[in-house]
Amino acid sequence: LAVKGSQSLDSEISSISFSEDRSKLLTTEKKGDVRLWGISPNGKLISDEPVFEQDNFNLKHLESASFSPDGKYIATAGESGSFGNDEEINLWDSESLTPKGSIPTNHRKINSISFSRGGNYISTAGDDSVRIWNIKPNQINSPIPIAEMKADGVRKVSFSQWKDLELIAAVGDDGIVRVWQFFRGNSSQKPT
């Protein structure tokens, strides 16, 4: 492996994600800071300074962030305080980093988020469940998940990005990797 660049940050990094077009790198810090870094076509950091930096990003505690597959949005998971102690999914425009909406999740803590291949759904891992949220424009801000699967102390979740089969994988404190097949429009997911 060839090192293409490095940057030291003064805080604990909670997540890192590339944009689909590979032109940006998103880093988030537990204290709520978000930074976007430019990436050159040969994979190097363009500068030692981020192209965008926002302290506290309206969040108290930031655990996970991800670009949507089309690169238009960034989803973050953190407690903003506007809905008590519930963790939220916050959606942001990836160019201007202006808010596009939020979904109160009723999770006490969200450890991980992942977009579906088409970008219309987000899965969250938190507490003892994996939940799927519809984020189509007319569904943003709906606090009701379209599906929920149980898993002990779930830490990480990932949507597959395959065209012909949508799977959701999660791992929890019990060390078990669980995989579910996602059927759009059907809230009863089937373990595979």
Backbone bond lengths (Angstrom), bond angles and torsions (degrees), N, CA, C in turn:
res aa  C-N    CA-C-N  psi(-1)  N-CA   C-N-CA  omega(-1)  CA-C   N-CA-C  phi
1 L - - - 1.447 - - 1.520 109.70 -
2 A 1.311 116.06 136.35 1.460 121.26 179.60 1.528 109.31 -103.42
3 V 1.314 117.13 128.01 1.455 121.47 176.87 1.522 108.23 -73.14
4 K 1.331 116.19 124.15 1.461 121.63 -178.01 1.523 111.84 -99.10
5 G 1.310 117.29 -11.00 1.457 121.08 -179.65 1.507 109.37 163.79
6 S 1.298 115.87 160.17 1.461 119.52 176.92 1.517 108.20 -151.23
7 Q 1.303 114.13 155.29 1.455 120.39 179.45 1.514 107.99 -147.81
8 S 1.299 116.77 129.81 1.458 121.69 178.15 1.527 108.98 -92.15
9 L 1.317 116.04 130.24 1.459 121.57 177.49 1.519 108.82 -113.90
10 D 1.311 116.85 153.92 1.459 121.00 -173.24 1.525 113.92 -94.88
11 S 1.320 117.44 20.20 1.451 120.46 -177.15 1.525 109.85 -143.97
12 E 1.328 116.42 166.45 1.455 120.67 179.58 1.529 110.24 -75.36
13 I 1.326 116.17 120.02 1.462 122.21 -179.76 1.529 108.42 -78.69
14 S 1.339 115.89 130.41 1.460 119.63 -179.34 1.525 112.63 -102.30
15 S 1.346 117.72 -26.29 1.470 119.08 176.61 1.518 110.10 -158.92
16 I 1.334 113.79 161.87 1.460 121.20 179.91 1.524 106.85 -147.36
17 S 1.350 117.12 139.02 1.456 120.29 -175.30 1.525 109.97 -153.92
18 F 1.358 117.03 137.02 1.455 122.24 173.32 1.517 109.82 -89.66
19 S 1.345 116.51 147.52 1.455 120.42 168.99 1.518 107.75 -72.60
20 E 1.331 116.44 156.00 1.458 121.39 -177.39 1.532 111.74 -59.94
21 D 1.340 117.38 -35.44 1.466 120.14 -179.65 1.536 112.65 -82.69
22 R 1.324 117.11 1.34 1.468 125.08 175.75 1.527 113.57 66.18
23 S 1.331 117.78 17.55 1.464 120.14 -178.95 1.529 112.85 -93.45
24 K 1.337 116.80 -11.88 1.460 120.55 -177.77 1.514 110.85 -136.30
25 L 1.311 114.17 150.46 1.461 122.49 173.87 1.519 106.50 -125.66
26 L 1.311 116.24 127.38 1.458 122.81 -178.83 1.519 108.75 -104.37
27 T 1.335 116.95 126.53 1.464 119.99 172.64 1.522 107.95 -121.74
28 T 1.314 115.23 142.59 1.467 120.65 176.62 1.517 108.85 -127.04
29 E 1.297 114.15 151.18 1.461 120.91 -179.42 1.513 109.37 -119.99
30 K 1.322 115.20 147.07 1.459 120.35 -177.68 1.519 112.77 -54.12
31 K 1.329 117.49 -33.55 1.463 119.59 -178.27 1.527 111.93 -73.94
32 G 1.351 118.36 -2.50 1.447 121.85 174.36 1.507 115.61 106.97
33 D 1.326 119.22 1.95 1.462 121.40 -179.79 1.528 110.68 -81.14
34 V 1.340 115.68 143.72 1.455 122.62 178.65 1.521 108.07 -125.67
35 R 1.333 115.97 136.22 1.457 120.45 177.04 1.529 109.44 -133.59
36 L 1.336 115.04 136.44 1.460 121.80 172.75 1.520 107.79 -109.34
37 W 1.319 115.82 129.68 1.454 122.23 -178.16 1.516 108.45 -113.95
38 G 1.325 117.38 138.94 1.457 121.88 174.51 1.517 110.50 -79.57
39 I 1.325 115.96 139.30 1.464 122.15 179.14 1.528 107.74 -120.52
40 S 1.322 117.71 128.81 1.465 121.54 179.90 1.533 109.65 -75.47
41 P 1.347 117.49 164.19 1.474 120.37 179.16 1.534 113.93 -57.54
42 N 1.347 117.39 -26.13 1.471 118.75 178.21 1.531 112.39 -90.30
43 G 1.344 116.81 8.29 1.460 120.80 172.47 1.510 115.92 90.64
44 K 1.311 118.40 10.00 1.470 120.38 179.89 1.522 110.89 -95.59
45 L 1.341 115.26 151.43 1.453 119.55 171.68 1.523 108.19 -62.98
46 I 1.323 117.16 131.50 1.457 121.12 -177.41 1.525 111.45 -69.97
47 S 1.316 116.57 -34.23 1.456 120.41 -175.10 1.523 109.92 -150.14
48 D 1.333 115.49 160.52 1.463 119.91 173.49 1.528 111.25 -74.66
49 E 1.329 116.56 -11.43 1.464 121.97 179.85 1.525 109.68 -108.34
50 P 1.327 117.67 140.17 1.465 119.77 178.29 1.527 110.95 -67.90
51 V 1.342 116.48 153.38 1.462 120.32 176.28 1.524 110.62 -75.72
52 F 1.315 116.38 -21.56 1.458 121.35 175.33 1.519 108.17 -147.37
53 E 1.309 116.01 140.90 1.459 121.06 178.79 1.519 108.03 -143.85
54 Q 1.310 116.66 127.64 1.465 121.33 179.01 1.514 108.40 -132.26
55 D 1.319 116.79 117.93 1.460 120.67 177.01 1.520 110.09 -81.56
56 N 1.297 114.43 139.96 1.465 124.54 175.90 1.522 114.86 63.17
57 F 1.254 122.57 -7.67 1.465 129.07 168.79 1.522 114.52 26.04
58 N 1.319 117.41 35.93 1.469 123.91 -179.22 1.526 112.82 61.64
59 L 1.307 117.51 20.30 1.456 121.29 -178.02 1.512 109.99 -125.83
60 K 1.332 115.67 147.08 1.458 120.42 176.41 1.528 111.23 -84.13
61 H 1.339 115.96 -36.43 1.461 120.43 -173.57 1.521 107.32 -149.67
62 L 1.319 118.05 120.04 1.454 122.35 -174.68 1.522 109.94 -113.13
63 E 1.325 116.85 121.05 1.463 122.08 -178.11 1.517 113.48 -105.28
64 S 1.349 117.40 -36.27 1.457 119.26 -171.32 1.520 110.42 -149.36
65 A 1.316 116.01 147.14 1.462 122.22 175.59 1.521 108.57 -150.15
66 S 1.334 115.32 152.22 1.455 119.50 -177.79 1.521 110.16 -155.91
67 F 1.330 115.89 147.10 1.459 121.35 171.69 1.525 108.90 -79.38
68 S 1.334 116.39 146.83 1.464 120.16 170.21 1.527 107.80 -70.83
69 P 1.341 118.20 156.46 1.466 119.63 -178.10 1.537 114.02 -57.20
70 D 1.329 117.80 -31.77 1.465 119.54 178.83 1.524 112.54 -85.46
71 G 1.326 117.58 -2.64 1.455 122.54 177.25 1.516 115.32 78.00
72 K 1.334 118.23 1.20 1.465 121.15 -176.82 1.520 113.33 -78.46
73 Y 1.330 116.81 -26.96 1.460 120.48 -173.97 1.521 111.74 -127.32
74 I 1.308 113.93 156.38 1.460 122.44 169.10 1.520 106.13 -121.17
75 A 1.311 116.42 133.48 1.463 121.03 173.87 1.512 107.72 -107.82
76 T 1.325 116.78 135.71 1.459 121.91 175.16 1.508 108.95 -124.63
77 A 1.303 115.85 151.51 1.455 120.71 176.84 1.520 107.46 -121.34
78 G 1.310 115.03 120.19 1.448 120.15 179.72 1.510 110.82 -173.82
79 E 1.298 116.24 167.02 1.457 121.44 -178.91 1.515 109.08 -90.77
80 S 1.320 116.66 117.86 1.462 120.00 -179.94 1.513 111.91 -93.70
81 G 1.319 116.66 -19.38 1.455 119.65 -179.50 1.507 113.40 92.82
82 S 1.344 118.37 -13.34 1.457 119.07 -177.42 1.519 112.92 -75.73
83 F 1.320 117.28 -14.28 1.455 120.57 177.65 1.526 109.95 -124.78
84 G 1.314 117.38 46.56 1.460 120.82 179.31 1.507 111.61 66.71
85 N 1.324 116.84 -129.10 1.456 121.26 -177.87 1.527 113.01 -97.82
86 D 1.334 117.47 4.71 1.463 119.62 179.14 1.520 110.10 -72.67
87 E 1.332 114.91 137.98 1.453 119.73 173.00 1.525 108.18 -76.61
88 E 1.320 116.28 153.44 1.451 121.60 -177.59 1.521 111.20 -125.95
89 I 1.323 115.12 156.54 1.447 122.15 163.63 1.524 104.48 -98.44
90 N 1.306 117.37 124.54 1.460 121.45 177.62 1.522 108.58 -112.94
91 L 1.321 116.70 132.74 1.459 122.43 178.88 1.520 109.05 -108.29
92 W 1.343 115.14 136.44 1.464 122.29 -175.95 1.515 109.22 -131.99
93 D 1.319 117.21 147.38 1.448 122.25 170.17 1.528 107.10 -68.65
94 S 1.325 118.29 129.89 1.474 120.02 -173.32 1.527 112.94 -76.37
95 E 1.319 118.21 -17.89 1.465 120.38 177.87 1.526 111.71 -86.77
96 S 1.333 116.42 -50.97 1.467 120.31 -175.52 1.528 112.80 -95.44
97 L 1.318 116.13 -14.02 1.467 123.59 -174.86 1.534 111.87 54.77
98 T 1.320 114.94 36.66 1.462 120.31 172.07 1.516 108.57 -90.81
99 P 1.340 117.97 146.83 1.470 120.69 -178.48 1.528 111.99 -65.58
100 K 1.331 116.00 140.65 1.465 122.52 176.91 1.522 112.34 -114.65
101 G 1.315 118.10 -11.52 1.455 121.76 178.70 1.507 111.08 153.07
102 S 1.313 115.42 167.62 1.461 120.11 177.21 1.518 109.22 -144.57
103 I 1.323 114.78 154.65 1.460 121.42 179.84 1.517 107.92 -126.90
104 P 1.340 118.52 114.84 1.464 119.72 173.41 1.533 108.28 -71.33
105 T 1.316 117.31 131.49 1.465 119.77 -169.89 1.524 115.65 -106.47
106 N 1.304 119.23 -12.99 1.466 123.17 -173.64 1.518 113.31 66.89
107 H 1.345 118.09 4.20 1.462 120.91 169.05 1.530 106.95 -72.37
108 R 1.320 117.75 143.86 1.458 119.98 170.80 1.527 109.77 -75.23
109 K 1.344 115.56 -31.82 1.460 121.05 178.51 1.514 108.66 -152.16
110 I 1.327 116.46 134.61 1.464 121.40 174.09 1.515 107.51 -104.96
111 N 1.320 116.16 121.70 1.462 121.49 -179.46 1.513 112.87 -91.87
112 S 1.337 117.17 -27.15 1.461 120.15 -172.51 1.521 109.68 -158.14
113 I 1.343 115.90 147.57 1.461 121.50 173.91 1.520 108.74 -134.44
114 S 1.343 115.81 155.23 1.461 120.77 179.57 1.523 109.51 -153.01
115 F 1.348 116.80 134.50 1.461 121.87 175.78 1.520 110.48 -80.79
116 S 1.340 115.91 148.43 1.468 120.48 168.98 1.522 108.62 -73.28
117 R 1.320 116.42 166.72 1.462 121.51 -176.76 1.527 112.19 -56.86
118 G 1.311 117.78 -42.59 1.456 121.08 -179.32 1.512 114.13 -81.78
119 G 1.329 117.57 -10.58 1.450 121.64 178.28 1.515 114.92 82.63
120 N 1.336 118.32 6.00 1.464 120.82 -179.43 1.524 113.67 -89.96
121 Y 1.324 116.95 -8.93 1.459 121.08 -178.54 1.527 109.76 -134.21
122 I 1.325 115.05 150.46 1.463 121.69 172.95 1.520 107.19 -127.91
123 S 1.323 115.51 135.60 1.468 119.63 172.58 1.528 107.65 -102.31
124 T 1.339 114.94 144.10 1.461 121.51 177.27 1.514 109.30 -122.78
125 A 1.324 115.77 144.64 1.456 122.30 174.42 1.519 106.94 -116.37
126 G 1.314 116.28 120.36 1.453 119.62 179.35 1.507 110.76 -167.59
127 D 1.327 115.65 154.89 1.458 121.19 -178.39 1.530 108.19 53.32
128 D 1.312 117.49 -123.63 1.462 121.40 179.49 1.520 111.21 -118.49
129 S 1.346 116.68 38.10 1.454 118.02 -178.99 1.524 111.99 -154.61
130 V 1.321 113.36 156.67 1.459 123.21 168.57 1.516 104.81 -110.71
131 R 1.331 116.41 129.53 1.457 120.52 -179.93 1.525 109.27 -123.92
132 I 1.328 115.19 150.82 1.461 121.36 178.13 1.519 107.75 -117.31
133 W 1.331 114.71 132.93 1.461 122.12 -176.36 1.517 110.07 -120.32
134 N 1.324 116.05 136.39 1.454 122.16 175.72 1.521 107.73 -83.73
135 I 1.323 117.76 121.95 1.469 119.53 -179.53 1.521 111.51 -117.87
136 K 1.335 117.01 23.42 1.457 119.30 171.49 1.520 106.87 -57.21
137 P 1.338 118.19 149.19 1.459 120.73 -173.63 1.525 115.64 -47.09
138 N 1.317 118.79 -39.19 1.462 119.58 -178.87 1.526 112.96 -82.77
139 Q 1.331 118.31 -2.13 1.461 121.86 -178.68 1.528 113.34 -108.16
140 I 1.344 117.96 -9.99 1.461 120.44 -179.59 1.515 108.97 -59.75
141 N 1.296 116.53 143.46 1.465 126.43 -178.82 1.526 113.03 82.95
142 S 1.338 118.79 1.10 1.460 120.38 176.62 1.528 109.28 -78.87
143 P 1.348 117.86 122.31 1.465 119.98 -176.93 1.529 114.17 -84.17
144 I 1.330 118.09 13.99 1.468 120.42 -176.58 1.522 109.29 -111.20
145 P 1.359 117.56 118.52 1.469 119.15 177.85 1.525 110.12 -70.55
146 I 1.336 116.62 151.60 1.457 119.46 177.46 1.534 111.22 -85.96
147 A 1.330 117.35 -13.34 1.463 121.20 177.03 1.524 109.06 -158.26
148 E 1.328 115.23 151.72 1.468 120.60 177.17 1.521 108.57 -145.26
149 M 1.325 116.00 131.56 1.451 122.42 178.22 1.521 108.32 -124.36
150 K 1.311 117.93 140.12 1.463 122.42 -177.47 1.525 111.70 -88.92
151 A 1.326 114.62 140.50 1.463 121.83 176.80 1.526 106.94 -159.21
152 D 1.323 117.75 133.28 1.462 121.58 -176.35 1.523 111.93 -66.94
153 G 1.343 116.41 124.84 1.460 122.28 173.75 1.505 113.48 47.87
154 V 1.327 117.44 47.40 1.462 121.54 -172.16 1.525 110.68 -63.62
155 R 1.341 115.55 132.68 1.472 122.58 -174.17 1.522 113.78 -108.69
156 K 1.316 117.27 -42.91 1.464 121.59 -175.36 1.521 109.76 -132.82
157 V 1.337 114.92 147.05 1.458 121.05 177.93 1.516 108.38 -139.36
158 S 1.337 116.46 147.90 1.458 120.76 178.38 1.523 109.74 -148.52
159 F 1.330 116.04 131.51 1.459 122.79 170.63 1.514 107.40 -84.75
160 S 1.337 118.01 137.35 1.469 119.98 171.25 1.524 107.84 -68.64
161 Q 1.295 116.64 156.36 1.467 120.97 -178.55 1.529 111.57 -114.72
162 W 1.329 116.38 26.80 1.461 120.77 -179.59 1.514 110.80 -86.42
163 K 1.312 115.76 147.88 1.455 121.29 -177.51 1.527 112.10 -71.48
164 D 1.326 117.98 -40.14 1.458 121.59 -170.62 1.527 115.46 -94.97
165 L 1.326 118.23 -8.24 1.463 120.53 -177.20 1.520 108.90 -151.86
166 E 1.329 116.71 122.38 1.464 119.79 178.50 1.523 109.22 -105.33
167 L 1.315 114.55 118.01 1.454 121.53 178.04 1.519 108.93 -119.25
168 I 1.316 115.24 153.67 1.453 122.24 174.01 1.522 106.02 -124.45
169 A 1.323 115.89 126.99 1.465 120.62 178.88 1.523 108.02 -116.25
170 A 1.327 115.10 143.35 1.468 120.51 178.37 1.517 108.95 -144.72
171 V 1.325 115.06 151.21 1.453 121.31 175.46 1.517 107.85 -132.18
172 G 1.324 115.83 143.23 1.454 120.66 -177.35 1.511 112.97 -126.06
173 D 1.322 114.90 -173.19 1.464 121.75 -179.70 1.521 112.47 -61.02
174 D 1.337 116.82 -24.79 1.468 119.94 -179.02 1.525 112.62 -78.03
175 G 1.352 117.80 -3.45 1.461 121.70 178.26 1.514 114.28 78.55
176 I 1.318 118.02 6.16 1.465 121.32 -179.67 1.522 109.19 -92.60
177 V 1.337 115.79 129.92 1.455 121.65 172.97 1.521 107.09 -91.08
178 R 1.319 116.15 123.21 1.453 121.31 179.28 1.528 108.36 -112.42
179 V 1.341 115.78 141.55 1.458 121.37 178.97 1.520 107.74 -129.26
180 W 1.335 115.19 130.51 1.452 121.62 176.87 1.520 109.20 -120.80
181 Q 1.332 115.96 146.73 1.462 119.52 171.86 1.514 107.63 -90.85
182 F 1.336 116.43 132.25 1.454 122.12 -177.76 1.519 109.22 -97.26
183 F 1.332 115.56 122.67 1.453 122.43 177.04 1.519 107.51 -109.16
184 R 1.318 117.29 111.72 1.468 121.03 -178.16 1.521 110.28 -59.06
185 G 1.335 114.45 137.33 1.454 119.88 177.16 1.509 113.88 78.49
186 N 1.341 117.31 5.26 1.463 120.45 179.96 1.506 108.08 -129.03
187 S 1.320 117.24 118.26 1.465 120.35 -174.88 1.528 112.70 -81.20
188 S 1.331 118.88 -4.40 1.464 119.36 177.40 1.520 108.41 -99.19
189 Q 1.317 116.09 99.11 1.449 121.50 -179.07 1.528 109.49 -82.67
190 K 1.323 116.76 148.74 1.460 121.73 -176.45 1.512 110.64 -111.49
191 P 1.367 118.68 126.03 1.461 119.47 175.04 1.519 109.94 -63.52
192 T 1.335 116.60 144.28 1.462 120.06 177.80 1.509 109.93 -103.51
